Amino acid sequence: MLRCDKKMVVLLLGAPGAGKGTIANFLEKEYGFFHLATGQLFRQITKQNSVLANKIKKIINAGKLVNDTLTNKLVKNNLVGKKAENIVLDGYPRNVMQAKYLNKFCKIDYVFDLCVKENIIIKRIIGRRICPICQTIYNIYYKKPKQWNHCNFDHHILIKRDDDTIQTIKLRLQEYKKFNQPLVTYYQKKGIYKKITLMGKRLITQIEKILKL
Ligand SMILES: [Zn+2]
């Protein structure tokens, strides 16, 4: 069996806007984790000029999800071969089929399920701004940059994702609920599932404590 040769593999579950990206970015910047975000991966591909790019662009703009076969293939290509590095998976797997696929070549150590109320999630997504250079995430309600609409680190103008609209968010939340519960059950049975309800600084502290960082 093919295996990822990692020190630690952490998987983040949670609705869109639950804070997976923030936690993953933190682990990447502070502790050098390799951060694999499928959403980011898809958006990178859409910038290319190819049949695959157009296909993915159409799916994302309609608020739909990229199919399992394509997602699995892209994730595996990005994971296998990266040795001796801690890994954080953000946005993958999002259903049991993907989880079973991942299980064939990668052993997961921790599964954190970030549980946040839906009204907070909607505000987080609507207010989200991202630096296209360093990928730092800001929010016009919760985490404002020092200078309006500019990144704190490289002063680049922040952008809003095309798919961060109220209509697509509601669709994404619906899709998410449909597939998440079986995934929770799947990881509970494996004994590596942990529900997390804290937010902000306390959430970070809790995760550091569990991972013994
Ligand atoms: Zn930046």
Boltz pocket constraint, residues with backbone or C-beta under 6 A from the ligand:
constraints:
  - pocket:
      binder: B
      contacts: [[A, 131], [A, 132], [A, 133], [A, 134], [A, 135], [A, 136], [A, 151], [A, 152], [A, 153], [A, 154], [A, 155], [A, 156]]
      max_distance: 6.0
